[in-house]
């Protein structure tokens, strides 16, 4: 039957079927790092940033969404920063640490189950998520199925090398906010960035993104939405990224239904 369809109609049907997969999926995937330190003699902290993962998790589950955690190796992922506020709440009442203690490995993940992916900061994702081809491929599949990708801080660096089926980078031509080079080079956390495999802003631009920084944005805590990538530079807006992801997903789903 398909051979009798016009090319235009066939393309339309393929587009609809592609976007239906993610918009009809029920779950959200949070990807975190298994790293503890940067591998240097002083063991600089490379754990995930609790304040960039726990608040978004709270937003997702408070909207009755199912959330899975994934990591390059599966199993437990660890966090820097002491819990307080929403982070304390989600740890005590919403099972955050239980999820973080039993993350899925890439081989355990069916991308058809997820409508979106969120990656927070901490330095870890730059070391083991950004170069994990299995996870990068999963992100590409979910995005190309109509899914939404969200990042905060250094999490944007984890999607810089995602390659779509067209052979182009996911971030190419899109505005993406991530931890800026100018801030990285003034901080001792990674020895002014010298311990890192790459600087987030530079890597985004290298892959064709329109990286957003403090000089470009009027508000450094702004949430940037470009197509189906939702991002912010710093942790105070991580929860807002989660909410905007939900709004965007609902909008896409509503348009397809109509």
N, C-alpha and C positions, 0 to 999 in steps of 0.2 A: 504494500500500500504506500510506503514511504517514497517509492520511486516515482509516484504520480504527483507528489506535492511540488509546488513551485519552489524555487530556491528561497524566495522571500518568506513564504509560509513556513518552510522547513526551519529557517533560521529563527523565526518567531517562536515556533514550538520548542526548539532547543533552548532558547533563552528562558522561556517560561518554566520548562522542566528543571533547568539549572537552578533558577532562583527559588523554586518551590522547595528544593531539598532543605536548605538551611532555614528558610522561613517557617517550615512546618516542623523542624526539629525542636525538641523541648529543652535541651540542656545547654549550659554555658561551661566552657573550659577555661580554667585558670592555669597558666603555665608558670612554673617557678623553677628556680635553680637548685641543684644539689650541692653547690659549692659552699665551703665554709670560709676559706681564705683565698688569697690571690696567688698562693704558691711561692711567695717571697720569703726570705729569711725571717722577716719581722711578722709574717702572717697577718697582713692587713685584711680586715674584715670584708668578706665577699658574700655574706648571707643576704637573703631577701629582706627587703625593708617592710617590716610589719605594717607600717602606716600607709603603705601603697598597695597592700594586698587585703588586709583585714577589713577596712572600710568599704571597698568595692564588694567584697564577699557579702558583707552585711546588706548592702543595697540589693544585690541580686537575690539573696534568700528572702529578704523582706518583701520582695515582689513575687514570692512563691515560685521562684525559679530553681530548678535542679542544677547544682554546681558540682563538677568534678575537678580535681587537681591532677595535673600531669607534670612530669619532670623528665629530664634526659635519661636518668637511671631508674625512675620509679622509686617507691619507698618514701622515706622521710625527707622533708625539706625543712630548713631551719631559718630563723628570723633574727635580725637585729632590731633594736629599739624596744623599750619597755612598753607594755600595753597600758593604755588608759583610754577613757571615753568609749567610743564605739568599738575600738579594738578590744577593750576589756569585756564589753558586752557580748561581742560575737564569739569570743573565746569561751566565756562562761555559759552562754545560753544557746548558741547556734552551731556548736560542734566544729568550729574553725580548726582547732588543733588536731582533732581526729582526722579531718580531711587531709591536713598537711602532713600527717604521719603516715598516710597510706596513698601516696600519689600514684597515678597510673604511669606506666612506661609507654613510649610511643606505640609499641606493638599491641598494646591492650586497647587502643583507641580506634573506634569507628567514626570517621569524620562526619558521617551522615547523621549522627546523633546530636550534633552541636550546631547551634545557630550563630555562635560567636566565640571569640577567644579574647581573653584579657591577660596582659603581662605587666606586672608592676616592676618597681625598681629594686634598689640594692644593686651591687655590682655583679653579683653572680650570673645573671642572665647573659652578660657580655662574654663570659668565659665558656659557658656550656650550652646555653640555649641558642645563641646566635649562630653557632657552627654545627648544630645538630640537624643533619639533613632530614632525618625522619620527622622531627617536629616542624621544621620549616616547610616540608611538603604537606603536612597536615594543615598547617595554617593556610597554605595556598589553596588546597582543596576546599576548605571551609569558606574562604573568601570568594572563590570562583563559583561556589554554590549559592551565593547570595548572602553569605555571612558577614558579620560585623567584627572588626578587629579593634581592640582598645589597648592603649598603653599609657603608662605614666613614668616620668623620669627616665631612668636608664632602660626601662622596658622597651622604649622605641628602638634601641639598638638591636634588640633581639629580632626585630622584623625587617631590618635593613637589607638582609640578604635573602629574603623570601623571593623565589622566582616563580612566576606564573607560567601557565602552559604555553603562553605566547613566547616565552623566553625572556620577557621583560621583568624587571624587578617590580614587586608589589608597590613600592613607594614611589616609583617613577612618576613625576609630574604631579604629585599630591603634596599638599601642605601637611607636614608632620611636625609636631612639637616633641622635643626630647631634651634631656639634660644638656645644656649649652656648653660649648667648648670654653667660653669665657669664664664660666663659673668653675668648671672642672680644673682649669689651670691655676686657680687661686686656692684650691682646697688641698689639704694634706691627706685626705682620706685614701687616695690612690697615688700619693706622691705627685700631686699636680697632674695626674693623668698618666704618668710615665709607666705605671704598672699595668695599664690596661691594654688589651689587644687592639683597641681602637677608641677614638673619641666619638661619642654618639652623633653629635651634630655633623662632624666631618664625614662620617660614614653614610649618614642619610643623604647628604649632598652628593657624595661620590656615586651613590646608586640612583641619582636623578631626582631625589625628593626636593621639595622646596622647604628646607628645614626652617622652622620658626625659632627665633631667639628673642632675647630681651630687647634688642635694638629694633626688631620688627614689630613686636606686640606692644600695645599700650598697657596691657595688663599681663604681667608675667605668669599669672595663675589662670590665664584663659584656657578654655577647652576648645580645641580645634577639631572641626568636623570637615573632612574632605572625602566625598564619595562615601565609602563605608569604613573609613579609618577615623577613629576618635582618639585624640591624644592630648596630653598636657605635659608641660615641662617639669612641674614640681609636685610634691606629695600633697599639699593642701587641697588640690582639685581632683585627687584620685577617685573619690566617691562620686564626684560629678561626672567623671568619664563613664562610670558604670551606669548612672542614670541616663546619660545621653545615648549610650549603647542600647539600652532598653527602649528608649523613645524611638530611635532610628529603626530598630528591628520591628517595632509595632507599626511604624509608618510604612515600611516596606511590605509587611504582611497585609496591611489594610489595602494598599494599592493593588496587590496581586488578587485579593479577594474581589475587588471591584472591577 
